[in-house]
Amino acid sequence: MIKYSALFSLLASSLLFAGCACIPGGISASDTPLHAKPYTVIGETEGSDSQYAILGIIPVTSVNSLRRAVKNAKGNVGADALIDITVDCNMQWWVLFTKTVTEVYAKGIRFKEAWEGDNEIKR
């Protein structure tokens, strides 16, 4: 009987201490000033970075970085910059560890030398 009580207590505490949350990180038009530079949209991309921690306080992996998530998103399509950016942060709490993930969703762009059909710039 004591064995079943301990098992039930462990199961109940596991359910109480586990969970997840999604925190919106924000929206941005671009990650760099465009200043009327000509560009081509390459396509949609996404990138992420994550961190694991034991008991939610002892980090096991490197810190969760928005900068690395943006770099991954650019690298996935070979983009010079990103536009129409949306950022989300997901947190998962388990009994012994937590996982925090930053996700970036955007459109990748590449800059051009000049506007198409603009003869003034070509001279």
N, C-alpha and C positions, 0 to 999 in steps of 0.2 A: 504494500500500500504506500509506503514512504517513497519507493522507487517511482511510482506513478505520479505522486504529488510533485516530486522534484522535476520530472519530465514535463508535467503540465505547467509548472512555474517557469521553466526554461522556455517553453513554447510561448507562453503568454508574454514574457518579458521580451522575447525576440520580436513579437508583433508590435509591442509598444515602442521599441527603440528603432524600428525600421521605418523608412518612409522616403518620400521624394518631394521635390519642389521644383518648379520652373519659374525663373525670374527673368522678365524681359530686360534685356540689356540696353536697348535703344535702337534708333533708326538714324541714318545719316545719308545725305545725298552723295557724298564721295569721301574717300580717305585722303585726298590731296586736292589742293586748289586747281581748278581746271582753267580759269582765266581765258575762256574762249579758245582753248587749244583744240585743234581738230583731233578726233579720235574715232576708232572703230570698236563697236561692241563685239567681243569675242564669243561670249556666252555666259550662261549662269554657272556659278561655282559656289562651293562651300568649303570651309576649313574649320578645324576645331583644335582645342588643346585641353588637356585634363590633368587632374592631380588626384592622387590617392593619399589618404591619411588614416593611420591606425587610431581608433577611438576618437576620430575627428580632430585630433590635436597634434599628432606626431606625423609629419609629412614623410612619405615613403618615396615619392617622385618629386620632380622639380615643380616649382610653383605654376599654377594655372595662369596663362598669360594671353591677354587679348591680342597683343602684338604678334605672338606666334600663330594664333588662329588666323589673323589677317594675312600673315606671310604664307601660311599653308593654302589659303584660298587663292591668293595671287599665283602661287606656284602650280596649282592644279591646272590652270589654263594658260600659264605663261603671260600673265597680265602685267602691264605697267602700273595700273591703278584699279580701284574698285568703285563702282557707283551703285546706287540703290541698295545700301547696306542695311541689314537687319542683324541684331545680335541677341542671342538668348543664352542664359546660364541655367544649367540643370544641376541640381544637387540631389544625391542619393545617400541616405543614411542607412547603414546596415548595423548589425550588432557590434562587429569588431572594426569596421572601417567605413570611411565616407569617400565618395567620389564626386568631384566637382568638374563639370565640363562647360567650356565656353564654345559656342557654335556661331560662326559667321556665315550668313547667306548673302550673296551679292551677284552683280554682273561684272565680269572682267572686261577691261578695255585696254587697247594699245593706242598710243599716240601716233599721229601721222606727222609728216614734215610740213604739209600745207593743206588747206582746205581744197577739196576736189573742185576743179573748174575755176579756181581763183588765180587768174593770170597776174594780178598785182603782186602776189607773194612770190611767184616764180621768177620775176625779173631781178 
